[in-house]
């Protein structure tokens, strides 16, 4: 709120969400080199990007929790300020294409986008999702990703590009 005194609820929500996004927390964990200070079960395949990112983010969250249990809120606050808050502009640069598409559709009054899973392929540990976006009766080319969320982001970006929407 202090950073964006004139920011509306939507902007503040986007900013907050970007700071707790799994990919950003994993980036912070990597920056702190946290994985080199723990033992990882040999059955966890850290060569799979999706698994590694999730483990990195979970590790950072676990450390925050452990610090809270051990020392209370003030040491947690200090760590968060020194890590997450210090790198907030990096998190805010990441574009939420799905959010932008929803916002654009509402501004243009063309209905809400509907995201449909067209296909899921690959082994259980490394699935690929194919997502299609429909707005009214118009379908857009599909987006692909290693999880549903990233496939939706790709599909939304394609739809925005095809509609010549600013983003």
Steps between C-alpha positions, in 0.01 A plus 500: 500500500786739581668412171180566300287751697284564193492133394158344468408164648573320171855633477573424864365147459721443193806628683435281805436193285826551310696503827369162614500330158675163505744597225608815686547320832705235317713777352563642848586153631745450213657840561556402865641162390272323749502158330869456572424506873251214518487131417250409230347153481653314205153421364438872435608572142634855514582486127133555422452877497145491639606286797816703566306828497238365740766365737692830493185700581394256772847518655489879524151488655614233749794714607270797560277273711793360698636848568156609619472203736850555632518878524160652436377748243786754505774269360251383234421857409871579469565200273200583281610863470857393414393243241150532357452872551853584384427325168136604464551687173618176337177330608288791380658486153350157439190547287179325600359447151187326625421794727572745217271306266215496751547873561512576127184300434314686774617839374394412144176341631553187290425240765727304727764269357444130556805276536448139389742212539533353149757233580722363774789285384820351632589291804348582839818665626537725193163574345448755227178699501337649191252781572265678263347843566151586380349846513138509390503277192862566408766235565869577512802274439590282795770564758724228641667466838634254756213591731150635449588847624793552261296363208222748583755782508634400159149469354401839643811662351418355159141628524620849599742505207232386256262772621779763476437582865753717684681317780 
